[in-house]
Amino acid sequence: MLSMYYTVGPRAYLTGILIMKKKTMYLAPSALFRFLGLILFLSTLSNTRLSGANLGITSLLLGFVLEAIFVVAAVTFLRYKPKLCSRTKHSVEDDSTGTEAMPLSNTKSQP
């Protein structure tokens, strides 16, 4: 069960980062993915020779892996999101002429 530590540890760490940054709305779907993954894995793994506790632990581990993938995707999205929106943050582009309009703030620059 050493693989459980490599799955649950990083998932818990990244979940803590998202909670610390108050981005919990990105974590809400991860529990749904884990639940749906458990149902999917239990139904598909029941056709194999696994049974009992081995089937449950394997399904639980695969559910954690699925949730960890979702949490990594959320952290990656939040990390690169400001870089994608940085062009439109400081100025507005005029669509008719293709030239850049004045900045949105009314601050005057000092000479």
Sine and cosine of phi, psi and omega as CSV:
sin_phi,cos_phi,sin_psi,cos_psi,sin_omega,cos_omega
0.00,0.00,0.36,0.93,0.05,-1.00
-0.92,0.40,-0.47,0.88,0.00,-1.00
-0.92,0.38,-0.38,0.93,0.03,-1.00
-0.91,0.41,-0.59,0.80,0.02,-1.00
-0.91,0.40,-0.62,0.78,-0.02,-1.00
-0.96,0.28,-0.28,0.96,0.04,-1.00
-1.00,-0.10,-0.76,0.65,-0.10,-0.99
-0.96,0.27,-0.58,0.82,-0.02,-1.00
-0.88,0.48,-0.85,0.53,0.03,-1.00
-0.89,0.46,-0.56,0.83,0.04,-1.00
-0.90,0.45,-0.69,0.73,0.01,-1.00
-0.92,0.39,-0.61,0.79,0.02,-1.00
-0.90,0.43,-0.75,0.67,-0.02,-1.00
-0.93,0.36,-0.55,0.83,0.10,-1.00
-0.90,0.44,-0.64,0.77,0.07,-1.00
-0.89,0.46,-0.61,0.79,0.04,-1.00
-0.90,0.43,-0.70,0.71,0.02,-1.00
-0.91,0.41,-0.59,0.81,0.05,-1.00
-0.93,0.37,-0.64,0.77,0.01,-1.00
-0.90,0.44,-0.58,0.81,0.02,-1.00
-1.00,0.09,0.07,1.00,0.02,-1.00
0.85,0.52,0.68,0.74,0.05,-1.00
-0.92,-0.39,0.74,0.67,-0.09,-1.00
-0.96,0.29,-0.28,0.96,0.02,-1.00
-0.93,0.38,-0.37,0.93,0.07,-1.00
-0.98,0.18,-0.26,0.97,0.01,-1.00
-1.00,-0.01,-0.31,0.95,-0.07,-1.00
-0.86,0.52,-0.70,0.72,-0.01,-1.00
-0.94,0.33,-0.30,0.96,-0.06,-1.00
-0.91,0.42,-0.59,0.81,0.03,-1.00
-0.92,0.38,-0.59,0.81,0.06,-1.00
-0.91,0.42,-0.65,0.76,0.05,-1.00
-0.89,0.46,-0.65,0.76,0.02,-1.00
-0.91,0.42,-0.68,0.74,0.01,-1.00
-0.90,0.44,-0.73,0.69,0.03,-1.00
-0.91,0.41,-0.56,0.83,0.07,-1.00
-0.91,0.42,-0.64,0.77,0.04,-1.00
-0.87,0.49,-0.71,0.71,0.01,-1.00
-0.90,0.45,-0.70,0.72,0.00,-1.00
-0.89,0.46,-0.72,0.69,-0.04,-1.00
-0.94,0.35,-0.60,0.80,0.05,-1.00
-0.91,0.42,-0.62,0.79,-0.02,-1.00
-0.96,0.28,-0.57,0.82,-0.01,-1.00
-0.99,0.12,-0.57,0.82,-0.02,-1.00
-0.98,0.21,-0.26,0.97,0.02,-1.00
-0.93,0.36,-0.30,0.95,0.05,-1.00
-0.99,0.15,-0.18,0.98,0.04,-1.00
-1.00,0.02,-0.12,-0.99,-0.01,-1.00
-0.99,0.12,-0.01,1.00,0.04,-1.00
-0.95,0.31,0.61,-0.79,0.06,-1.00
-0.43,-0.90,0.37,-0.93,0.08,-1.00
0.93,0.37,-0.74,-0.67,-0.07,-1.00
-0.92,0.39,-0.58,0.81,0.02,-1.00
-0.88,0.47,-0.63,0.77,0.04,-1.00
-0.92,0.40,-0.68,0.73,0.00,-1.00
-0.91,0.41,-0.72,0.70,-0.01,-1.00
-0.92,0.40,-0.65,0.76,0.02,-1.00
-0.91,0.42,-0.67,0.74,0.04,-1.00
-0.91,0.41,-0.65,0.76,0.03,-1.00
-0.89,0.45,-0.69,0.73,0.03,-1.00
-0.89,0.45,-0.68,0.73,0.02,-1.00
-0.93,0.37,-0.53,0.85,0.10,-0.99
-0.91,0.41,-0.65,0.76,0.07,-1.00
-0.91,0.42,-0.61,0.79,0.04,-1.00
-0.89,0.45,-0.69,0.72,0.02,-1.00
-0.89,0.45,-0.68,0.74,0.03,-1.00
-0.92,0.39,-0.62,0.78,0.03,-1.00
-0.90,0.44,-0.62,0.79,0.04,-1.00
-0.89,0.45,-0.66,0.75,0.02,-1.00
-0.91,0.41,-0.67,0.74,-0.01,-1.00
-0.92,0.40,-0.65,0.76,0.06,-1.00
-0.88,0.47,-0.64,0.77,0.04,-1.00
-0.90,0.43,-0.63,0.78,0.02,-1.00
-0.92,0.40,-0.68,0.74,0.02,-1.00
-0.91,0.41,-0.65,0.76,0.02,-1.00
-0.91,0.42,-0.66,0.75,0.04,-1.00
-0.88,0.47,-0.70,0.71,-0.01,-1.00
-0.94,0.35,-0.46,0.89,0.01,-1.00
-0.95,0.30,-0.64,0.77,-0.05,-1.00
-0.99,-0.11,-0.07,1.00,0.00,-1.00
-0.89,0.45,-0.72,0.70,0.01,-1.00
-0.88,0.47,-0.52,0.85,0.01,-1.00
-0.94,0.35,-0.52,0.85,0.01,-1.00
-0.96,0.28,-0.51,0.86,-0.07,-1.00
-0.99,-0.15,0.06,1.00,-0.11,-0.99
-0.94,0.34,-0.42,0.91,0.00,-1.00
-0.94,0.35,-0.65,0.76,-0.06,-1.00
-1.00,0.05,-0.08,1.00,-0.05,-1.00
-0.97,0.23,-0.63,0.78,-0.14,-0.99
-1.00,-0.06,-0.44,0.90,-0.04,-1.00
-0.53,-0.85,0.31,-0.95,0.02,-1.00
-0.91,-0.40,0.70,-0.71,-0.01,-1.00
-0.99,-0.14,0.71,-0.70,0.03,-1.00
-0.98,0.18,0.86,-0.51,-0.08,-1.00
-0.95,0.31,-0.50,0.87,-0.10,-0.99
-0.97,0.26,-0.62,0.79,-0.06,-1.00
-0.97,-0.25,-0.33,0.94,-0.04,-1.00
0.99,0.14,0.10,0.99,0.02,-1.00
-0.99,-0.11,0.34,-0.94,-0.05,-1.00
-1.00,0.08,0.72,-0.69,0.01,-1.00
-0.99,0.10,0.01,-1.00,-0.01,-1.00
-0.93,0.37,0.46,-0.89,0.07,-1.00
-0.87,0.50,0.39,-0.92,-0.07,-1.00
-0.97,0.26,-0.38,0.92,-0.03,-1.00
-1.00,0.06,0.43,-0.90,-0.01,-1.00
-0.99,-0.16,0.40,0.92,-0.02,-1.00
-0.98,0.18,0.63,-0.77,0.04,-1.00
-0.99,-0.14,0.63,-0.78,0.01,-1.00
-1.00,0.08,0.63,-0.78,0.03,-1.00
-0.99,0.11,0.69,-0.73,0.02,-1.00
-0.95,0.32,0.00,0.00,0.00,0.00
